[in-house]
Amino acid sequence: MVVERDLLVSLLKLTREGPVLIESVKKDSRIAEDILKKLLEKLQNEDMIHLQGDAVEATSNNRLRLAVEAGSAGADIERVSAFLHWQEFEDFAAFALEKNGYVIAKNLRFKHADRKWEIDIVGCKKPLVICIDCKHWHHGMAPSALKRIAKAQVERTSTLAESLPNISLEIECAKWNKAKFIPTILSLTQGSFKFYEMVPIVPVLQLQDFLNQLPAYIESLKYFSKEFDHLGHVF
């Protein structure tokens, strides 16, 4: 429904800095007042916004859900993504990992082989180490671009495994005897591919399911096995 899509985009744009007046939403979305009221109540019932008197409030998690719904409704995903703070995307992923018992490191920077590297989020839960690259503009991405992204994340992940133990890098898995490092791409919405060359591409709202199922199907994914002091094989 075009009207609902336009409302979702307006809410994303206007709530970036906090609560917004319903009157401002009405002006931006150009939706009739009676229809707007019904749509806002519907979104509140679906726990995507909170109505506070004459204002609308949306938490970071609310805003991620609004973005996913807007993309699913046909809104331009790059435009939608532009209204999200990068921190909102990463915070949601970090929260999901911590909720599932992972010890996380965000924006992990390290140096190896005379080159600087960075991984958006690393989650450690013995023996798994999930190395996440956040790409919230993935929808509609060409296979050639996806291939470059997957290849780059595989390279970052393998390099992290090779670099450990590293006295300048404090990371939970360095305390273990062995670990499995899994390159993962986190997207805003479901694209054409769920995997690319055994690298999982996980929609952000399906991250919980992915974490639940990961121990059961890790052998079907690309990962790097490390016994500390030497790097194992890639499977």
N, C-alpha and C positions, 0 to 999 in steps of 0.2 A: 504494500500500500504506500503510494507516493507521499501522502500527507504524513504518515507515521515515520517514514524514512527521513523526511525533511525535519521533523521534530527531533529525531534522534541526533541528527547532525547539529542542529541549533543548540541542543542541550550540551553536547560535547564542547562546542565552541565557547558557550557562555559560562560554563561551570569550571573552566580551567583554573580560575583564581579563587573559587569558592562559591557560596550560595548566590543565586541570581533571582531577581524579581520575575514573577510570572508574566508581568506586563512586558518585560524585556524579551522574554521568550516569545510572546505573542507577536511583537513587532518584528523580531528577527525571522521567525518561521512563517509569518503571514497566514496563520491558521485562525479560523473563526473561533471566537471565545468559547462557545458551547462545545465545539469539537475538541478544542485544546484541553478543556477541563476534563473531558472523558478520557482522552489519551493520557494525560498526566496521571489520573487516578489509576488507569490500567498499568502504567509503568511502575507506579508505587506498589500496587498489588503484586507485581512481579519482582519486587525488591530491586528495581533498577534506579530509583530515585527516592528522595524523601521530601514530602511536602511539609513546609513549616509556615503556616499562615499564608502570606502572599508571596512566599519565596520557594525556590526549588534548590535542594542540596543534593550533591552526589559525591560519595566517597571515591577513592581511587579504584576500588573494586567495582563500584557501580559504574564508573566511567569506562572501565574495560568492557563490561558487559554491554553498555550502550554502543561502544565502538564495534564490538562483534555483531550486534544486532543490526547496526547501520550497514555494515559490510554485507551481511546476509540479505538485507533488504535492497541491495543494489547500489548503495552509495559508493562513490569513488574511494577505494581503500587508501590511496596515498593521501587524499584530502582528510579522510577520517583520522589516519595515523598522525597527521600534522597537528591535530588538536590534542593528542595525548602527550603528556610529559614522558620523556624517556624513562624517568625514574618510576613512573607508575607501572610501566610494563615490567621492569626489572624487579620492583618490589613485590609484585604479584607472584612472579616466579620464585623469588627467594622465600616468600611466605609459605608457598606450597611445599617447597623442599624442606623447610624447617619443620613444618607441621608433620611431615612424614619421617622425621628423625635424622635428616641430613644436616651436617655442619657445613655452613656455606661460606664462601669467599666471593665478594662482588668486585668486578673490575680488577681481576687478578693480573698484575703486571709482573713479568719476569724477563730475565735476559738469558739467552742461551746461544752458543755458537756465534758470538759477536752480533747478535740481533735482538731487538726488543720485541716482546710479544705481549698480548693482552687477551684475556678470555672474560666475557661478560659476567658469567656466573659459574662457579665450580661448587658442586654439591657432593659431599663425602659421607657415605654410609657403608661401612665395611661389608663386603670388599669392593663396593661400587663407587666410582668417581664420575659424575655426570658433568660434562663440560658443555655449557650452553652458550650458543650464539643467538641473541635476540634480534629477530628480523620481523618487525611488525608492518612491513610493506610487501609481504610475500605473495598475497593474492594475485593471481594472473601472471606470476613471474615466468619468464621464458626458461625452457630447459637449460639453455646455455648459461644463463645467469645463475640458476640454481646449482648447476654443476660447479661453477666457480666458488659459490658460497660453501657448498659441501666439501669441496676439496680443501678450501682454506681452513675450515673448522677441523677437518681430519689432521691437517698439518699442525695446527695449534695444539690439538690434543696429544698427538704423538710427541711433539716437542716438549710439552709439559711433563709427560711420562719420562722422557729421556733426561730431563733436567733434574729430576728428583733422585736422591735427597739433595736439597740446596739450602745451605745455611742461611742464605739471605731471604728465603721464602718460607714463611710459616703457613703450613697447610696441613689439615688434619690427616690426610692419607699418608703423609711422609712418616707418620709414627707407626704405620702398619708393616707387616712382613711382605704383603703382596696386595695388588689392587688391579681392578679392571677399569680402564679409562674409556668412557663412551662419548664420542662426539655427537652432539645433539643440536638441532636447529629449532628454535621456538618461534612460531609465527602467530600473527593475530587471528587469522581465519584459516579454514581448511582450503588448501590449494588443490592442484591437480595431482600432486604426489604426496603419499604418506611416508615414503622412503625414497632416498636417492643413493644408489650404490651402497645400500645397507645402513645409511645414515638416517635416523628417524627425523621427520619433520612434524613437530607436535603443535597443534593449535593450542593457544594459551589456556583456554577453558577446558581442554582435555588433558592438561598436564597431570591432574590428580589421577586419572585413569591410567595414564602412561606410567606413573610411578608405582601404582599398585601392581601393574602387570609386568613391569620390567624384569624382576628376578626370574620370571617364568620363561621369558623369550629372549634373554640376553644373548644366547648362543646364535640367534638369527640376525644379530646386529653386528656392525663393525665395532670392534673395541681393541684396545691395546692392553695386553696383559703384562704386568710389571711385578717382578720379584725384586725387592730393592737391592741395589748394587748391580742389577743387569736388566735389560729390557727384553721381554718375551716376544712372542710372535704376534702378528696381526691376524685376527680371525675374521 
